[in-house]
Amino acid sequence: MRGLKAAAILLGLLGTAVWAFQEAPLIQTVEPDTAKAGVVVVAKGMNLDKNKVCELYLTDEKKDTQVKMTEQTATELKFTVPHMLPGKYHLMVMTANRSQMIEQPVVLMVEEAKAD
């Protein structure tokens, strides 16, 4: 009987962990994946609505730059690339409850803006 109780507790914990993972914000693609300052970028994924994500950042692991989201749905975040140094940046979200920042598995290459 004790073994069954332990197994039930383990299954409950595992189920909770799987549920929490399924609810976590996840960005799967970014289009375009290379852009200059001023370009509108669309990040697509799941669990991206305002109940899950409150802020969006570009990070090069040295500096986190917050970007202003212009549109936000459960499956898309739209933002304009700010003026920043050229380079490879991961997208990162701040959860709506501000408990964690989650670096995403997508990369945006920021190119140098050419002077006209």
BELPEVEN-V786279 format. One record per residue. N is the residue number from 0. SS is DSSP state (A for helix, B for strand, O for the rest). PHI is phi in whole degrees, 0 to 359 (none if undefined). D_LAST is the distance of its C-alpha to the last C-alpha in whole Angstrom. Layout:
N/SS/PHI/D_LAST ; N/SS/PHI/D_LAST
This chain:
0/O/none/76 ; 1/A/296/74 ; 2/A/295/72 ; 3/A/294/72 ; 4/A/295/70 ; 5/A/296/68 ; 6/A/295/67 ; 7/A/295/66 ; 8/A/296/64 ; 9/A/299/62 ; 10/A/296/61 ; 11/A/296/60 ; 12/A/295/58 ; 13/A/297/56 ; 14/A/297/56 ; 15/A/296/54 ; 16/A/296/52 ; 17/A/295/51 ; 18/A/299/50 ; 19/A/297/48 ; 20/A/296/46 ; 21/A/294/46 ; 22/A/273/45 ; 23/O/291/42 ; 24/O/297/38 ; 25/B/218/37 ; 26/B/261/33 ; 27/B/256/34 ; 28/B/217/30 ; 29/B/224/27 ; 30/B/227/24 ; 31/O/289/22 ; 32/O/268/23 ; 33/B/226/20 ; 34/B/205/17 ; 35/O/251/13 ; 36/O/306/13 ; 37/O/95/14 ; 38/O/276/16 ; 39/B/277/19 ; 40/B/242/22 ; 41/B/243/25 ; 42/B/259/28 ; 43/B/242/31 ; 44/B/180/35 ; 45/B/217/38 ; 46/O/60/39 ; 47/O/254/36 ; 48/O/290/37 ; 49/O/296/37 ; 50/O/284/41 ; 51/O/244/40 ; 52/B/232/36 ; 53/B/248/35 ; 54/B/215/32 ; 55/B/232/29 ; 56/B/229/28 ; 57/B/251/25 ; 58/B/228/27 ; 59/O/249/27 ; 60/O/74/31 ; 61/O/249/30 ; 62/O/222/28 ; 63/B/256/28 ; 64/B/247/25 ; 65/B/287/26 ; 66/B/245/24 ; 67/O/273/25 ; 68/B/282/26 ; 69/B/263/26 ; 70/B/214/29 ; 71/B/213/32 ; 72/O/229/35 ; 73/O/294/37 ; 74/O/239/35 ; 75/B/216/32 ; 76/B/235/29 ; 77/B/249/26 ; 78/B/209/23 ; 79/B/257/19 ; 80/O/294/18 ; 81/O/280/17 ; 82/O/290/15 ; 83/O/203/17 ; 84/O/296/18 ; 85/O/297/17 ; 86/B/156/21 ; 87/B/262/24 ; 88/B/233/25 ; 89/B/276/28 ; 90/B/275/28 ; 91/B/217/31 ; 92/B/244/33 ; 93/B/262/35 ; 94/B/293/38 ; 95/O/301/39 ; 96/O/274/42 ; 97/O/60/40 ; 98/O/275/43 ; 99/O/200/40 ; 100/B/253/37 ; 101/B/243/37 ; 102/B/288/34 ; 103/B/261/33 ; 104/B/276/34 ; 105/B/234/30 ; 106/B/233/27 ; 107/B/246/23 ; 108/B/270/21 ; 109/B/262/18 ; 110/O/264/15 ; 111/O/293/12 ; 112/O/282/9 ; 113/O/276/6 ; 114/O/284/4 ; 115/O/276/0
